[in-house]
Each structure stands twice: as structure tokens, then as C-alpha cells.
Amino acid sequence: MADPHHASDDYVRGSQEISEQESTFDAFVGLTKWGSLIISATLLLLTIWFQPGGGFIPAAISTGVLLAAGFFLLKSSPKAH
């Protein structure tokens, strides 16, 4: 029986085009980090707003601070290549 790993010389390691996989991975990472920021901001807003003694104004201020800090910390740096 032939060894399936050496049956064909069509594949050369590192020669396939991977731009679609790279763009899919970049989209997944972007959606993950920005989605996490939106979820955490929503949870913070609702927690401070509806806690006993809380209010909308302190919730909006703290959520705005979280969103501003998250935006600056999560934005992507320019690609090196």
C-alpha cells in the first residue's frame, strides 16, 4: 500500500497562497477584541445604572471612560509587512 504522505509531489511546503486564511484570522481577532469591549461596556453600564444608589450619569461616564481607554488600547498598530 502506498504511503499517502509521499504519494504526490504536487505540494511544496510553504508554497500555497494564504491571504484568505490571513484575512479570515484578522477578521476573527478584530471581531473578538471589539466585541469583548462592547460586551464589557454594556455590562458596566447596566451594572452601575441599576445598582442600588446608582444612576445613569455615573454609568454613562464610567462607560465612556472604558470605551475611550479600550479604543486606544485595542486599536491595531500598522502592519510591518
DOKE-451303 format. One record per residue: residue in one letter; x, y, z of N, C-alpha, C in turn; residue number from 1. Coordinates in pm, whole numbers, plus 50000, padded with zeros to 5 digits. Example, Ala and Ser with C-alpha at 12.3 -4.5 7.8 and 13.67 -1.06 7.14 Angstrom:
! residues 2
{residuo:A | n.xx:51319 | n.yy:49431 | n.zz:50780 | ca.xx:51230 | ca.yy:49550 | ca.zz:50780 | c.xx:51320 | c.yy:49670 | c.zz:50780 | num:1}
{residuo:S | n.xx:51285 | n.yy:49775 | n.zz:50708 | ca.xx:51367 | ca.yy:49894 | ca.zz:50714 | c.xx:51290 | c.yy:50003 | c.zz:50787 | num:2}
END
This chain:
! residues 81
{residuo:M | n.xx:50084 | n.yy:49882 | n.zz:50000 | ca.xx:50000 | ca.yy:50000 | ca.zz:50000 | c.xx:50089 | c.yy:50124 | c.zz:50000 | num:1}
{residuo:A | n.xx:50052 | n.yy:50224 | n.zz:49922 | ca.xx:50134 | ca.yy:50344 | ca.zz:49907 | c.xx:50116 | c.yy:50435 | c.zz:50028 | num:2}
{residuo:D | n.xx:50223 | n.yy:50502 | n.zz:50062 | ca.xx:50222 | ca.yy:50598 | ca.zz:50172 | c.xx:50154 | c.yy:50727 | c.zz:50123 | num:3}
{residuo:P | n.xx:50042 | n.yy:50768 | n.zz:50185 | ca.xx:49970 | ca.yy:50886 | ca.zz:50135 | c.xx:50049 | c.yy:51015 | c.zz:50153 | num:4}
{residuo:H | n.xx:50147 | n.yy:51017 | n.zz:50242 | ca.xx:50222 | ca.yy:51139 | ca.zz:50265 | c.xx:50327 | c.yy:51163 | c.zz:50157 | num:5}
{residuo:H | n.xx:50367 | n.yy:51060 | n.zz:50087 | ca.xx:50469 | ca.yy:51073 | ca.zz:49984 | c.xx:50416 | c.yy:51034 | c.zz:49846 | num:6}
{residuo:A | n.xx:50287 | n.yy:51027 | n.zz:49829 | ca.xx:50227 | ca.yy:50980 | ca.zz:49704 | c.xx:50235 | c.yy:51085 | c.zz:49594 | num:7}
{residuo:S | n.xx:50239 | n.yy:51210 | n.zz:49629 | ca.xx:50235 | ca.yy:51314 | ca.zz:49527 | c.xx:50341 | c.yy:51419 | c.zz:49557 | num:8}
{residuo:D | n.xx:50400 | n.yy:51470 | n.zz:49453 | ca.xx:50498 | ca.yy:51577 | ca.zz:49468 | c.xx:50437 | c.yy:51713 | c.zz:49432 | num:9}
{residuo:D | n.xx:50303 | n.yy:51721 | n.zz:49426 | ca.xx:50236 | ca.yy:51846 | ca.zz:49388 | c.xx:50247 | c.yy:51952 | c.zz:49497 | num:10}
{residuo:Y | n.xx:50250 | n.yy:51911 | n.zz:49620 | ca.xx:50251 | ca.yy:52005 | ca.zz:49731 | c.xx:50395 | c.yy:52033 | c.zz:49775 | num:11}
{residuo:V | n.xx:50429 | n.yy:52159 | n.zz:49782 | ca.xx:50558 | ca.yy:52200 | ca.zz:49834 | c.xx:50529 | c.yy:52286 | c.zz:49957 | num:12}
{residuo:R | n.xx:50584 | n.yy:52247 | n.zz:50070 | ca.xx:50555 | ca.yy:52316 | ca.zz:50195 | c.xx:50588 | c.yy:52465 | c.zz:50182 | num:13}
{residuo:G | n.xx:50491 | n.yy:52548 | n.zz:50224 | ca.xx:50507 | ca.yy:52693 | ca.zz:50222 | c.xx:50479 | c.yy:52758 | c.zz:50088 | num:14}
{residuo:S | n.xx:50424 | n.yy:52686 | n.zz:49994 | ca.xx:50403 | ca.yy:52744 | ca.zz:49861 | c.xx:50257 | c.yy:52783 | c.zz:49834 | num:15}
{residuo:Q | n.xx:50166 | n.yy:52751 | n.zz:49923 | ca.xx:50025 | ca.yy:52784 | ca.zz:49899 | c.xx:49996 | c.yy:52928 | c.zz:49934 | num:16}
{residuo:E | n.xx:49897 | n.yy:52983 | n.zz:49864 | ca.xx:49852 | ca.yy:53119 | ca.zz:49891 | c.xx:49766 | c.yy:53117 | c.zz:50018 | num:17}
{residuo:I | n.xx:49801 | n.yy:53202 | n.zz:50115 | ca.xx:49729 | ca.yy:53200 | ca.zz:50243 | c.xx:49661 | c.yy:53333 | c.zz:50273 | num:18}
{residuo:S | n.xx:49643 | n.yy:53419 | n.zz:50174 | ca.xx:49585 | ca.yy:53551 | ca.zz:50201 | c.xx:49441 | c.yy:53541 | c.zz:50252 | num:19}
{residuo:E | n.xx:49365 | n.yy:53443 | n.zz:50206 | ca.xx:49227 | ca.yy:53428 | ca.zz:50254 | c.xx:49226 | c.yy:53383 | c.zz:50400 | num:20}
{residuo:Q | n.xx:49316 | n.yy:53293 | n.zz:50436 | ca.xx:49323 | ca.yy:53249 | ca.zz:50575 | c.xx:49368 | c.yy:53364 | c.zz:50665 | num:21}
{residuo:E | n.xx:49463 | n.yy:53444 | n.zz:50617 | ca.xx:49509 | ca.yy:53559 | ca.zz:50696 | c.xx:49397 | c.yy:53659 | c.zz:50717 | num:22}
{residuo:S | n.xx:49320 | n.yy:53687 | n.zz:50612 | ca.xx:49212 | ca.yy:53785 | ca.zz:50626 | c.xx:49101 | c.yy:53731 | c.zz:50717 | num:23}
{residuo:T | n.xx:49074 | n.yy:53601 | n.zz:50710 | ca.xx:48975 | ca.yy:53541 | ca.zz:50799 | c.xx:49021 | c.yy:53548 | c.zz:50944 | num:24}
{residuo:F | n.xx:49147 | n.yy:53518 | n.zz:50968 | ca.xx:49201 | ca.yy:53524 | ca.zz:51104 | c.xx:49201 | c.yy:53668 | c.zz:51156 | num:25}
{residuo:D | n.xx:49239 | n.yy:53764 | n.zz:51072 | ca.xx:49237 | ca.yy:53904 | ca.zz:51114 | c.xx:49095 | c.yy:53950 | c.zz:51147 | num:26}
{residuo:A | n.xx:48997 | n.yy:53906 | n.zz:51068 | ca.xx:48858 | ca.yy:53942 | ca.zz:51096 | c.xx:48811 | c.yy:53880 | c.zz:51227 | num:27}
{residuo:F | n.xx:48849 | n.yy:53755 | n.zz:51252 | ca.xx:48811 | ca.yy:53689 | ca.zz:51377 | c.xx:48872 | c.yy:53760 | c.zz:51498 | num:28}
{residuo:V | n.xx:48999 | n.yy:53795 | n.zz:51489 | ca.xx:49065 | ca.yy:53865 | ca.zz:51601 | c.xx:49000 | c.yy:54001 | c.zz:51623 | num:29}
{residuo:G | n.xx:48972 | n.yy:54073 | n.zz:51515 | ca.xx:48909 | ca.yy:54204 | ca.zz:51528 | c.xx:48771 | c.yy:54196 | c.zz:51590 | num:30}
{residuo:L | n.xx:48690 | n.yy:54103 | n.zz:51542 | ca.xx:48556 | ca.yy:54088 | ca.zz:51600 | c.xx:48562 | c.yy:54044 | c.zz:51745 | num:31}
{residuo:T | n.xx:48659 | n.yy:53962 | n.zz:51779 | ca.xx:48672 | ca.yy:53916 | ca.zz:51917 | c.xx:48708 | c.yy:54030 | c.zz:52011 | num:32}
{residuo:K | n.xx:48810 | n.yy:54109 | n.zz:51973 | ca.xx:48852 | ca.yy:54214 | ca.zz:52066 | c.xx:48751 | c.yy:54329 | c.zz:52073 | num:33}
{residuo:W | n.xx:48694 | n.yy:54370 | n.zz:51959 | ca.xx:48596 | ca.yy:54479 | ca.zz:51965 | c.xx:48464 | c.yy:54431 | c.zz:52025 | num:34}
{residuo:G | n.xx:48426 | n.yy:54309 | n.zz:51999 | ca.xx:48306 | ca.yy:54253 | ca.zz:52061 | c.xx:48321 | c.yy:54243 | c.zz:52212 | num:35}
{residuo:S | n.xx:48439 | n.yy:54205 | n.zz:52258 | ca.xx:48465 | ca.yy:54198 | ca.zz:52402 | c.xx:48455 | c.yy:54336 | c.zz:52467 | num:36}
{residuo:L | n.xx:48505 | n.yy:54437 | n.zz:52397 | ca.xx:48495 | ca.yy:54574 | ca.zz:52451 | c.xx:48349 | c.yy:54618 | c.zz:52460 | num:37}
{residuo:I | n.xx:48270 | n.yy:54590 | n.zz:52358 | ca.xx:48128 | ca.yy:54629 | ca.zz:52360 | c.xx:48053 | c.yy:54556 | c.zz:52469 | num:38}
{residuo:I | n.xx:48080 | n.yy:54426 | n.zz:52485 | ca.xx:48012 | ca.yy:54348 | ca.zz:52590 | c.xx:48050 | c.yy:54401 | c.zz:52728 | num:39}
{residuo:S | n.xx:48179 | n.yy:54427 | n.zz:52750 | ca.xx:48220 | ca.yy:54476 | ca.zz:52882 | c.xx:48164 | c.yy:54616 | c.zz:52910 | num:40}
{residuo:A | n.xx:48157 | n.yy:54701 | n.zz:52807 | ca.xx:48100 | ca.yy:54834 | ca.zz:52827 | c.xx:47951 | c.yy:54825 | c.zz:52858 | num:41}
{residuo:T | n.xx:47881 | n.yy:54735 | n.zz:52791 | ca.xx:47738 | ca.yy:54718 | ca.zz:52818 | c.xx:47715 | c.yy:54666 | c.zz:52959 | num:42}
{residuo:L | n.xx:47795 | n.yy:54568 | n.zz:53001 | ca.xx:47782 | ca.yy:54516 | ca.zz:53137 | c.xx:47812 | c.yy:54623 | c.zz:53242 | num:43}
{residuo:L | n.xx:47914 | n.yy:54704 | n.zz:53218 | ca.xx:47947 | ca.yy:54811 | ca.zz:53312 | c.xx:47834 | c.yy:54912 | c.zz:53319 | num:44}
{residuo:L | n.xx:47781 | n.yy:54953 | n.zz:53204 | ca.xx:47672 | ca.yy:55049 | ca.zz:53202 | c.xx:47551 | c.yy:54998 | c.zz:53281 | num:45}
{residuo:L | n.xx:47510 | n.yy:54875 | n.zz:53252 | ca.xx:47392 | ca.yy:54822 | ca.zz:53319 | c.xx:47415 | c.yy:54797 | c.zz:53468 | num:46}
{residuo:T | n.xx:47535 | n.yy:54754 | n.zz:53505 | ca.xx:47564 | ca.yy:54728 | ca.zz:53646 | c.xx:47561 | c.yy:54855 | c.zz:53728 | num:47}
{residuo:I | n.xx:47627 | n.yy:54960 | n.zz:53681 | ca.xx:47631 | ca.yy:55085 | ca.zz:53758 | c.xx:47496 | c.yy:55156 | c.zz:53754 | num:48}
{residuo:W | n.xx:47427 | n.yy:55147 | n.zz:53641 | ca.xx:47298 | ca.yy:55215 | ca.zz:53628 | c.xx:47194 | c.yy:55155 | c.zz:53721 | num:49}
{residuo:F | n.xx:47187 | n.yy:55023 | n.zz:53732 | ca.xx:47080 | ca.yy:54959 | ca.zz:53807 | c.xx:47120 | c.yy:54912 | c.zz:53946 | num:50}
{residuo:Q | n.xx:47240 | n.yy:54944 | n.zz:53991 | ca.xx:47275 | ca.yy:54908 | ca.zz:54128 | c.xx:47201 | c.yy:55002 | c.zz:54225 | num:51}
{residuo:P | n.xx:47179 | n.yy:54960 | n.zz:54348 | ca.xx:47115 | ca.yy:55050 | ca.zz:54444 | c.xx:47202 | c.yy:55174 | c.zz:54466 | num:52}
{residuo:G | n.xx:47144 | n.yy:55288 | n.zz:54447 | ca.xx:47218 | ca.yy:55413 | ca.zz:54462 | c.xx:47290 | c.yy:55455 | c.zz:54335 | num:53}
{residuo:G | n.xx:47281 | n.yy:55379 | n.zz:54232 | ca.xx:47346 | ca.yy:55412 | ca.zz:54105 | c.xx:47258 | c.yy:55503 | c.zz:54022 | num:54}
{residuo:G | n.xx:47307 | n.yy:55541 | n.zz:53910 | ca.xx:47230 | ca.yy:55627 | ca.zz:53821 | c.xx:47286 | c.yy:55622 | c.zz:53681 | num:55}
{residuo:F | n.xx:47213 | n.yy:55687 | n.zz:53591 | ca.xx:47254 | ca.yy:55685 | ca.zz:53451 | c.xx:47380 | c.yy:55768 | c.zz:53426 | num:56}
{residuo:I | n.xx:47390 | n.yy:55882 | n.zz:53488 | ca.xx:47504 | ca.yy:55971 | ca.zz:53462 | c.xx:47637 | c.yy:55906 | c.zz:53504 | num:57}
{residuo:P | n.xx:47648 | n.yy:55851 | n.zz:53627 | ca.xx:47775 | ca.yy:55783 | ca.zz:53661 | c.xx:47802 | c.yy:55662 | c.zz:53571 | num:58}
{residuo:A | n.xx:47697 | n.yy:55594 | n.zz:53532 | ca.xx:47714 | ca.yy:55478 | ca.zz:53443 | c.xx:47763 | c.yy:55523 | c.zz:53306 | num:59}
{residuo:A | n.xx:47707 | n.yy:55631 | n.zz:53253 | ca.xx:47749 | ca.yy:55679 | ca.zz:53122 | c.xx:47892 | c.yy:55730 | c.zz:53125 | num:60}
{residuo:I | n.xx:47930 | n.yy:55797 | n.zz:53233 | ca.xx:48067 | ca.yy:55848 | ca.zz:53243 | c.xx:48167 | c.yy:55733 | c.zz:53251 | num:61}
{residuo:S | n.xx:48141 | n.yy:55637 | n.zz:53336 | ca.xx:48235 | ca.yy:55525 | ca.zz:53350 | c.xx:48241 | c.yy:55441 | c.zz:53223 | num:62}
{residuo:T | n.xx:48128 | n.yy:55425 | n.zz:53156 | ca.xx:48127 | ca.yy:55351 | ca.zz:53030 | c.xx:48204 | c.yy:55428 | c.zz:52923 | num:63}
{residuo:G | n.xx:48189 | n.yy:55558 | n.zz:52918 | ca.xx:48265 | ca.yy:55639 | ca.zz:52823 | c.xx:48415 | c.yy:55630 | c.zz:52845 | num:64}
{residuo:V | n.xx:48455 | n.yy:55632 | n.zz:52972 | ca.xx:48598 | ca.yy:55617 | ca.zz:53003 | c.xx:48648 | c.yy:55480 | c.zz:52960 | num:65}
{residuo:L | n.xx:48571 | n.yy:55376 | n.zz:52987 | ca.xx:48610 | ca.yy:55241 | ca.zz:52946 | c.xx:48620 | c.yy:55230 | c.zz:52794 | num:66}
{residuo:L | n.xx:48523 | n.yy:55286 | n.zz:52722 | ca.xx:48526 | ca.yy:55281 | ca.zz:52576 | c.xx:48644 | c.yy:55359 | c.zz:52518 | num:67}
{residuo:A | n.xx:48674 | n.yy:55475 | n.zz:52575 | ca.xx:48787 | ca.yy:55554 | ca.zz:52526 | c.xx:48920 | c.yy:55481 | c.zz:52551 | num:68}
{residuo:A | n.xx:48936 | n.yy:55429 | n.zz:52673 | ca.xx:49059 | ca.yy:55355 | ca.zz:52704 | c.xx:49070 | c.yy:55229 | c.zz:52618 | num:69}
{residuo:G | n.xx:48960 | n.yy:55159 | n.zz:52603 | ca.xx:48960 | ca.yy:55038 | ca.zz:52521 | c.xx:48991 | c.yy:55067 | c.zz:52376 | num:70}
{residuo:F | n.xx:48940 | n.yy:55176 | n.zz:52323 | ca.xx:48968 | ca.yy:55211 | ca.zz:52184 | c.xx:49117 | c.yy:55235 | c.zz:52163 | num:71}
{residuo:F | n.xx:49178 | n.yy:55313 | n.zz:52252 | ca.xx:49320 | ca.yy:55344 | ca.zz:52235 | c.xx:49409 | c.yy:55224 | c.zz:52262 | num:72}
{residuo:L | n.xx:49367 | n.yy:55136 | n.zz:52351 | ca.xx:49449 | ca.yy:55019 | ca.zz:52382 | c.xx:49432 | c.yy:54906 | c.zz:52280 | num:73}
{residuo:L | n.xx:49316 | n.yy:54898 | n.zz:52216 | ca.xx:49289 | ca.yy:54788 | ca.zz:52126 | c.xx:49311 | c.yy:54818 | c.zz:51978 | num:74}
{residuo:K | n.xx:49329 | n.yy:54947 | n.zz:51944 | ca.xx:49346 | ca.yy:54976 | ca.zz:51801 | c.xx:49473 | c.yy:54911 | c.zz:51749 | num:75}
{residuo:S | n.xx:49468 | n.yy:54868 | n.zz:51626 | ca.xx:49578 | ca.yy:54793 | ca.zz:51567 | c.xx:49692 | c.yy:54887 | c.zz:51527 | num:76}
{residuo:S | n.xx:49812 | n.yy:54836 | n.zz:51549 | ca.xx:49929 | ca.yy:54910 | ca.zz:51502 | c.xx:49948 | c.yy:54880 | c.zz:51354 | num:77}
{residuo:P | n.xx:50017 | n.yy:54966 | n.zz:51282 | ca.xx:50039 | ca.yy:54941 | ca.zz:51140 | c.xx:50117 | c.yy:54812 | c.zz:51118 | num:78}
{residuo:K | n.xx:50082 | n.yy:54740 | n.zz:51011 | ca.xx:50149 | ca.yy:54613 | ca.zz:50981 | c.xx:50291 | c.yy:54640 | c.zz:50933 | num:79}
{residuo:A | n.xx:50382 | n.yy:54554 | n.zz:50975 | ca.xx:50523 | ca.yy:54569 | ca.zz:50939 | c.xx:50551 | c.yy:54526 | c.zz:50795 | num:80}
{residuo:H | n.xx:50467 | n.yy:54440 | n.zz:50739 | ca.xx:50492 | ca.yy:54392 | ca.zz:50602 | c.xx:50371 | c.yy:54398 | c.zz:50517 | num:81}
END
